[in-house]
């Protein structure tokens, strides 16, 4: 419930704003809006790649949220394994994805997309998302190191193994745009994250960065269509790029702030209260049974 409230309501508002910006842009330049009803449904449910053979994300950043939703389905099983100090199940996930990709392209003679076409529905769910879920598993290992669920050498070996699985899967995927030069940023991102993770006790967020961290999700969602359409309209009316950019950026940040204050933050707080009321709170390593659960004679669950 917490993750649903954290992701979907804010996303739906951003999607509505994006669609409105899309229609304004289409009207101004006298171009049709080529979005089907199925596209709208798929985007609203974050299932556009499952409901449409050709991915049609209205918000260009929505593809990452679709991967995140699928990862949440896998996360409880990963957590249970890591909580028991088991690294092998996590590594097997990476190996399984690599096996699926290899099986899809082993006899393709370089024409990967033709082989992937035979998978149809499976291709829409796996050809793009699964390899990035392997990369996300690396974060689970950092979490295990933070909670001291695994030994440091296990985490290092696991990260190296999962990076190898990800890189090999990218090589087998039918995505020409993910060539070797496009994979390097992921390695840089991992290196930067690892450095900041181990320096976390000496890093302090200043007020401007904390503000940007707070509104980051709303800003991430609202900037593509609203921001780009605003810039194009300003430039179409004669504003130079050096003026259009700060104006559009200011409007996007303002809109993201409003979304955070009046939608995202209240729902995050509500989700935490709901979780605490029904699933208990952790105090001194123990799970306290909430009053709501006691009234219904329900067991306590780890939050």
N, C-alpha and C positions, 0 to 999 in steps of 0.2 A: 504493500500500500504506500509506504514512504517513497519508493522509487517511482510509482505511478504518479503520485501527486507532485513529485519533484520534476518529472519530465513532461508529461502530457499536457496539463492545462496551459503552461507557459508556451509550449510548442504550438498548441492549437491557436492561441492568440497571435503568435508570430506568423503562423501559416495564413491566418485570415488577413493580416496586414500585408503579407507577401502577395497573396492573390489580388488584393485591392491594388497594390502597386503595379502588378502585372497587367491588370485591366486598364489602369490609367496610362501605362506605357503603350499598350496596344491601341488604345483610342487615339492617343496623341500622334502616333506614327501610322495610323490607319492600317494596322496589321491584325490578323485574326489571332485569337487565343486558342491554340490547338491542344486543349486539355480535355480529356474525356471524363465522364462521371466516374469510371473505374479508377482513373488517376486520382481524382479527389478523394475517393474512399480509401484507396491504398495509401495516399499520403497522410490522411487523417489518422489512420491506424498504424502508421509506420510499417506498412507491408507492401510498398509499391513494387519491390522487386519480386514479391511472391505473387501478386495479382496481375502484373504486367510483364510480358516477356522482355521488353526493352525497358530498362529502368527509367522512370520518368519522375524524378524528384522535383517538386515545385520549388522547394527551398534547396539550394544546392548542397547545403550542409547536412541534410536529413539522412544521407547514406550512412554517416557515422552513428547516428542515433539508432538506425536499424541494426547495425552491428552490435551496439551496446545492449539493445533489448535481447538479442539472441544470446549474448554473453551472460546476461543475468539468469537465463535458463540453465546455463552450465555452471554458474558460480557456486550454487549450494553444494554440488557434488565435489567441486574442487576444494571448497572450504572444509568439507568433511574429511577429505583425504589429507589435507595439510594439517588439520587439527590433530590427526593421529600420527603426524610426522611422516607421512607417506609421500614421497616425491614421484614415484613411478607412475601413478595414474595421471599426473599432470603431463609428464613426458609422453605418455601413450596418446594423449589427446593431440599433441603436436604431430606425433608419428602417424596417427590415423588420418589426419587431414592431408599430410604429405602423401600417404598411400592412395587416398581418393583422387588427388590431383594427378599422381603418376598413372593410375589406372585409366584416367580419362584421356591421357595424352600419350600413352606409351607407344601406340601404333599409328600415330597421326602423321608422321613424316613432315613435321613442322607446321602442319595446318591445324593448330590447336582448336580453333573455334569450331571447325567442322565436327570434331570428336565431341566437344562439349555439347553441341546441339543435340546429341542423342540422349542427353540426360534430362532435357526439358525442365520439368519442375525442379528437379534436384539441382540443376545448373543455376537456376534463379536464386536458390537458397544457399548454395555453397561456392559457386565459382568465384565470387568476390569477397563474401563475408568471412568464410572460414579461415582464410589465411591471416586476416587481420585479428581474428579471435585468438589465433596462436600467438600473435605478437602481444595481445592483451594479457595472455597468461603470464608473461614476464612480470607484469605488475603484481600478480598474485604471489610470485616468488619473493618479490620485495616485501610484500605484506607478511609473508611467512618469516622472513628475516627480522622484520620489525617486531613481530610478536614472539620471536624466538621459538618458532614451531619447527624450523629446520636448522641444521648446522650451516655455517657460512660456506663451507666447501660444497655442500649440496646445492645451495642457492647459486653459487658461481657456475657450477657444472650445469645446472638446470637452465640458467639464462643462456649459456653458450649453446646448449642443445636446441633450445626453442628458437633462438636467432637463426641457427642453421636450418631448422625446419621451415621457418618463415621464408628465408631466402630461397630455399629449394622449391617451395610451393609457388612463390612468385614466378620462378623460372618456368613452371609448368602451367601456370594460369594463362588463359587466353586474353591477356591484357597487355598489348604492345606498349601502352604508355608507361607501364611499370618496368621499364628497362633498367639496366644496372645503374645508370646515372640517377634514376628516379628512386632507387632503393637506398641510396647513400643518406638522404635526410633522416630516414628512420634510425639509422645507426648513430647519426649525430644526436638525434632526439634522445635516444637511449643513453648515450654517453653523458649528455647534459643533465638528464634526469638523475642518473646514478650519482653524478658529482654533487648535485644539490641535495640528494637524499642523504648522503653521508655527511654533508655540511649542514644538515637541517637545524642543529642546535645553535649554530652561529648565524643563521639567516633570520632576519626580522623584517616583517612586512611593514613598510611605511604606510601612512594613511592613503596616499594616492593609489598605491599598488593594492592595498586592501579593498579600496573602493572598486577598482577594476576587477579584482578577484570576486567580489560580491556580485557584480552585474555581468560577469563573464558569460554565463549561460544565455541570458537574455540577449546580450550583445552578439553572441555567436549566432543566435537564431535570426535576429532581426536585421543584421547588417547586409545580407546578400541582395535581396530584391529591393527593399526599401532604400538602402544606401545607394545602390547602383542606379536605380531609376531616378532618385533625387539628383545625383550627379549629372546624369545624362540630360535631364530636363533643364537644369541650371546652365549647362554648357550649350544646349540648344537655344537658349535665350541670350547667349552672348557672354556668359560668365566664363572667365578663363579657368583652366584646371586648378591653378593655385588658389583660386577663390572657392570653386565648387567643392573641392576636397574637404577643407575645414568646415564649411557650412554643412555638408552632408554628414560629416563625422560628428559634429555637434548635435545635429538632429537625431542621429542614431544613438548616441550615448544618452541623450535626454530621454528618448523613447525607451531604451533598455532600462534606465533607472526607474522610470515609472512602472514598467512591467515587473521589475524586481521588488519594488516597495509595496505594490498593491496586489500582485498576483503570486510571484514566486516565493518571497519571504514568508507571507502569511500561510501559504500551503505547506512550506517546509516545516514551520512551527507546528501546524496542525498535524502533520504526519508524525512528527516526533511525539506529540502528546498522545496520538492514537496508538502508536506502537508501545509507548510506556504503559498506557492504560490497559491494553489487552495482552501484551506479551511480556510485561515485566521489565524491571530495570536492574542493572548490574551494580551491586555495591560490595566493595571489598572482595571482588572475585566471586560473589554469590548472586544468584538470581532471586529477586524478590517477587513473590506472587502478587500481581496487582489486585486491587479491590474488585474490579470488574470480572476478573477471572475467578476470584474467590466466590463471588455471588452466583456464578454459573457452575461452580465446582469444576473449573477447567484447570489443567496443569499449566505450570509456568513454562514459557519457552525462552530460549536465549535471544536477546534482542540483537 
